[in-house]
C-alpha cells in the first residue's frame, strides 16, 4: 500500500497534483476538512459530536478527527493507498497518523513538500482570485494563510525530516514538470518495497522463462529450487547426491534439504527488492514453510501467479525440452501427475489470500509475459 502526504503552501498546486496522483497510483484522497463536512452533512454519530463542539465555538478535537480517519481508511480496502492532503497539520497529529497507520499494518511512504517561493504562491492566488470567485482569495486572507502555513507547518516537516521520509520537490514550472518530479519520487519509493512472487503451474508451463524476465524487470532475485538442486548435483556435494536419488525416482526432494538451500539463497541476495520463487512451494506444507521463511526476514508473499496450460501442451513442451529427468514419456507423465497431486491444495491455500491470479499460459511468450507483468506491477503498487 502506498500512503503519501502532500504538503505545500497555499497556491503550491496541491489540488491539481492530487487529482493526477490519485488517477496514476489508484489512491484514495483524504482531506480532513472534506471528511468532517461529510460526517456533518450525513449527521453521523461523529458528525453530531463535532457539530455540538463547533456550535459552541470550539475546534473539533483530534479524538474525533482520528476516528473519522480510521473509519475512512478501513472502509476503502480496495485502493492502492491513501493521499493525505494537508494532514497532519501539527506534530501531535503526525504522531496520531503514525499510530493509526501502524495499527492498520501500514505506514507513510513519503511526505512530499512542494517547494514554491512565497512571492510565486502569492501571485498564483491573486490570479486565481480574479476568476474563482472564492471569498477567501483576498489579499489580506492570502497573506494570513501563507503566514499561518509557514508558522504551523515547520514542526511537522521537521518530524518527517527526522524520519527521513520527507522529500522536498520543486513546485515551479508546468503542471507536467511538477507531476513528473513527484512521480519520480513515488516510483523510487515503490521500488524499495519488498516484493515476493510465487510462480505456480505444471512442469512445462513456462514458469522459468517468464520468472527470469519478471525478475529482471522488477529487480527481484530469481529463485528456482530445481536450479539450486541441479547445481548441488553438478558439484557432487553430499546434498546433491542425496537429492539426485529422489529426482531420478520422480519424487519430491525432502523439505529439510530444500529449506537449507532457500535460506542460503535469501541470505546471499539481500540487496534485491524481493524474490520470485519457481518450483517452490510444491506442497501445502511448503506453502506454510515459505510463509515462515519470509516472515523470518520481515516479509511476505505479495503475488501468486498460476500459469494455466492444457495437459497435452505440457507434454509436448516437455518432450521438446528434454531436460534432465524428462528423458522419457513415462518420466514426463509422472512429473505432471506428481504436480497435480499437490497443486489443488496450494491453489486453495493461496486463493484465500486474495493475491492469487490464474493466468492463461498459451500463446506467444511475449503475450504471456505481459499478462503476468500486469499482475506483478499491480502487486508492486499495492505492496506499501
N, C-alpha and C positions, 0 to 999 in steps of 0.2 A: 504494500500500500504506500502510495506517495502522498505525504502530507506536507504542505508548503504554507508558510505565512508570507504574505506580500505586504511590504511596508513602503511608505513614501509620503512626502508632504502633500498637502492639497495641491492639485494641479500636476502631480507627477505622472498621471496616466494610469493609475491602478485599475480603474474601471475598464478601460479599453483593453489593457493587457490581460486582465482577469478573464474576460469573455473568451479570448483566444486560447488561454491556457486551459480553461475548462473543456473546450472542444478538443484540443490536441491530446490531452492526457486523461480524459474521462474522469475529471474531478468533480466534486460537489462543492458548490460555493457556500461559504459560511461568513456572514457579516452579522454580528450580534444585534445590531440595530434592526435589521430585517427580521431576524428570528424573534426578537421581542415584539415587534409590531404584529407579526403573525400570531403570536400567543395572545396578544391583547384583542386582536380582531376576532379570533375564534373563541374568546372567553374561556380558555382552558384554565385549569386549576392554577398553573404557574402564572398565566396571564392575569388572572384576577388578583393574585398576590401582588404582582408587580403594579397593577393598576391602583390598588389601595395605597401603595407607597408613593407612587407618582402624584396622586391626588392630594397627598399631604405635603407635597413639595420636596420629597426625598428622592435620592438616587437609587435605582434598582441595585441591590447588593449582589456581590459576587456569588453568594449562595444560590440565588435564583438563576443567574447567568450560567453557572456551571451545570445546573440541572437541565436547562434548555439545551445547552451544547451536547450533553450526553444523550439526551433524548433524540436530537437531530442525527448525531453520528450513528447511534445504534439502529436507527430506522432507515439507514441508507447503506446497507451491507453489500450492495451490488455495484458500488462505484470503485474506481481505482485509487481513490484517496480524497483528501479534502484540501480546499484552498481557503485559508483564513485571511480575510481582508480586514486589516485594522485591528486585529485581535491577536495577541494580548496587548492592551493599552498601558498596562503598568507591570512592574516586575512581580507584583503579587499575582497578577493574572498569568504571568509567564510560568510561575510555579504551579498554578492551578492547571494550566494546559498540560504541563509536563506530567502531572499526576494523573490527569484524566486519560491522556493517550496511553500512558503505561498501563493503567487499569484495563484499557481496551486492547492491550497487547500490540501496540504500535508506537510510533514516535514521530516527531517532526524531522523531516529530512533536511530542510533548509529554511532559513528566513532570508528572503530576497528583499533587500532595501534599495529602492530606486533612488539613485543619486541625481538630483536636479537642482541647479543653483536657485537660490531664493528669488532672484530677480526674474528668472525664467518662469518659475511657478506663478509668480505674481502676474506676469504678462499673459500667461495662458488663462488664468482665472478671470482677468479683466476682459479678455477677448470673449471668453465663454459667457460672461455676464451680459454682453451685448445681444446675444441670441438665445440664451437659455431661459430667461425669464425667472430664474431662481432668486428668491428673496434674500438668500444668504450670499449672493455674489455681489456684495457692495465692497467698496474699498476698505471701510472700517472692519467689516466682518472678515474679509480676506486677510488683513493684517493680523487680526486676533487669532484666526485659525492657524496661520503659519507660525506665529509665536508659540501658541499652545503646543503644536506638534513638536517644535524644537525643544521645548522645555520638558514635556512629558515623555517623549519617545526615547531620549538618551539612555535612561536606566534600562529600558527593555532591550535596546540594541547592545548595550554592554553585557547584559545577561547572556545573549546568544553569541556574543563575541567570545565569552569565556567557554561556552560550549562548543565553539569552533564550527558552528553551522550557519553563521550569518555571512551572506555573500553580497557585498555592495555591487550594484550593476548600474552602469551609466544609463541614465534615463533620458538622455538627449538624443536628437536625431529623429528619423522617421519611425513610425509605428513598427514597421517591419524590422528595422535595425534593432530596436529595443527588444522586440519579441525574440529575435534571433539570439541575442545575448542571454536572455532569461532561459530560453530553451536549451542553450548550450550548458548552462549550469545544471538544469534539472536532468538532462540526458547523462551528464557526467555522474550525477548523484545516483541515478538508476543503475549505472554500470558498476557501482560499488556494491550493489546488492548481491548477497549470496544466492545464487540460482542453481537449483539441483533438479535435473531432468532424468526421468526413468523412461527408457525405451522398451516397450513390450512388443511382442509379436513372435510368430513362429520362426524357426530357423529358415532362412531364405527370404524373409520379409524385407530385407534391406536395411536392417537396423544399423549395422556398422557403417555402411556408406553414408547414410543420412546423418548419423550421430557425429561423425567426424566433421562434416560440413557445418553442422549446428555449433559444435564445439569451437570451431574457428571463428564463426560469426559473433558469438557471444562471449568469447574469451573463457570458455569452460575447459576443464580437463576431461579428456575422453577416457573413460574407464571401462575396459572390456575384460570381464573375468576370463573369457576364453583366451584373449591375448596374454593376460598375466600368467595363466596356466601354461600356455604353449611356450612362453619364454622360460619358465622353470623347467619344462621338459627339454627344451633345446640345450639349456645349461647343464642338464643332467644332475640337478640338485636332488636332494632327498625328497623334497616336496614334489618336484617334477616327476620323479619315478613313481611315487605313490599315486599322484593324480592321473598318470598315464594308464594305470591299470583300470581305473574307473571309466575313463573316456573310451578306451578300447572295448569295454563291455557295454558302452552306450548308456552308462549310468551317470547320475549327478555326483560331482565331487563333494565330499563331506563339508559341511559348513565350517568346521574348525579350520580347515585348510584355506578356504576362500576368505574368511574373515581376516586372517592374518595378512593375506595379500592386499586386500582392500585397505586395511588400516595403514599399511606401508605406503600405498599409493597416495592416500589422502594426506598423510604427513609430508610427503615429498612434493606436493603440488599445492601448498597452502597459499601461493601467490595468485592463484586463479580466482575468477569470480564465482566458481562453483564447479560442479561435476555433472557429467552426463553419463549415466550408467547403462551399459549394454550387456545383457546376459545376466543381470542381477537386479532385482530378485527373480528367481525362477520358481520359488515355492512360497506359500503363505508364511512359513516360518522365516524365510529370508526377507520378506517384506517387513516383518517386525524387527529383524536384525538390522536392516538398513535404517529404519527409523531410529534405532538405538545408536548406530554409528554416527548418524548426522546430529542427533541430539547431543552427543558427546562433544561436538565442536560448536554447539550452539546454533545449529541449523536444522533444516527440514526439507522434505521433498516438495518442490514448487510446482512441478508439472509432470504428468504421466501421459505418454503418447503410446497408444495401442495401434500398431500398424496392421491393417486387415488385408490379407491376401488369400485368394482361394487355394485349397489344398493341391489341386493339380498344378497350379502355377508354382507353388512352393517346391514340389518335386522336380519340376522342370528346371527351376533355377539352381537347386542344389546339385542336380546331376551335371549341369553345365559347369558349375563352380569347381567341383571336385576337390574340395579342401580335405585336409587330414580328417579321418574318421567319417568322411562322406564318400567312401570309395566303393560303395555298392548300393543297389536299390534297397536291399534289406536294411542297411545302416541308416539310409535316408528316412525310410518309413519309421524305423524305430525312434529316431530323433524327433520326428513330428509327433508320434504317438506319446512320447515321453513329455513333450511340451504340453500337449492337450490335457494330459492327466492332471497337471497342476495349474494351467492357465486360468480356468474359471475362478478358482478361489482367489487368485491375485487380483483379477479384474473386479471381483465383488468387493474385495478389501479396499481397493483404491476408488471405486465408484462412490463410496460413502464420503470421500474427502471433497468431492466437487471439483477436483483438479484432473480428472481422467478424461482424455479425449480420444475417441475412436477415429482413426484416420485411414482413408482409402489408400492402400499401398500399391494400386495398379496405375499404369500409365507411365509417362516418361519420368526419369529420375528428377528432372527439374520441377515438374508439376507436383510430385510427391513432396519434394523439399519445401516448396512454397506453402503447401498445406501445413506441414509440420512447423515451419518457421513462424507462421501466423500465430499458432498456439503458444509457442515459446516466447514470442515477443509480448503477447498479452500477459503471460505469467510474469515476465520480466517487469512489466509496468505495475503489476499488482503486488509484487514482492514486498514493497515498502508499506 
